[in-house]
Amino acid sequence: MQNKLSPRCPTLLVLLLFWIFGTSSTQMAEASTFVGNGGSLLDSDLRRTLETIKRAVQASLKSSAPCVCTVASEQCQLLETLNEAQDNYCHAMVQKVGRPLLSLLAEKSQLRFVWTDETLTDRKGKRSFDAIAQPKDKQILIDTERFAKVSEAARVQLISHELLHMVVIEGSNMSDDGPHGPFSGDDGGRQLLDTLGAVYASLAIDQGILSRKVSSLSHPARSFYLFGGGGSGQIETALARSLLLGREETVNVFGGQWFVEPGSRWGLGLTHRQQRINETSVFTRSFQRSSWDVSAIYRLRPLDVESEFWSRLQWQFQGGVSHSWIRYSMKDSYQELVSETKAIGILAESRILLPLTYNFWVYMSSAAELAPFRLKEFEIASKTWHTQTIFGAAYAFSF
Ligand SMILES: [Zn+2]
């Protein structure tokens, strides 16, 4: 009895998780301020970045020398190039923009963040950007691929820069163009905003808001996944009885997934499955299925929590069509009876991926497949759903 029940439990568990996560993430999506291409897998990273900026701005208002570099980082290198006049000006600006930035961050609902996979350029198309602020529309466009690739400190610098464009100083929004105090030249404004962004990133590291180490924990926002794994499946009782076999089959899978861009929620998957049950007593019975399936995938990060590990947990749901080859044989020392057939089916799969490091993942999945077939020679037919539980590993990458 227990043997029959156990492989079904993970299926139920996954369905339950699906329901809980699905409900809570819908609520989160409704509460979120992000408007993008149907929501991005990077939304929770952006929320993290905004929270980090808020805490860094608070720290900057208390700091006596915010523009002086205290810890080694990519952003600190920029601060080290400041001359004395620029350092003083930077300090004064930090005091000036702090409060407006905090009130901007407190009323996030007035801001829109839009993910885009188009290359962002200036009006002349001369220069490309990782993000662009549109103060009139209270909107910030972010290049999904760039955001996915850079470190958390670089994200803080980038988004701070864009948020500063929303800040009004002496009647106008801060601009990239023209000189700004000792930040001279046509590019002075941009240099100042980059510098202020570097101040917040450095302070975040200095204050322990961001880790000093760049995280090597696998990030879910990637375009391609390769995976392989194994587990067990259950065929229907009536079929098992006709085949003179037990219900449990061993399953091996491998496959790949493709998402249009690293932050996309929707993707396509291709999976190969090999299933078999063999038993020998008096004579040998062997039941084998080999299939390919193509599926549409929807993925999300259900846990919007502070823990870096749990916030990266990824949940995928996929549904698609399968094509399988089925072979059944009965053999003793004298002869072998074989029957082969093909089947077209549908399947649904739910998968939870846990991050390891360097883009490796472990996963658990539960699948159900309906692919009716008939083995003419033996008068055996399959009519109902078969289930599978798989444990495996995956590697994710983007170009
Ligand atoms: Zn700018």
Residues whose N, C-alpha, C, O or C-beta is under 5 A from the ligand:
A	BS01	ZN	D176
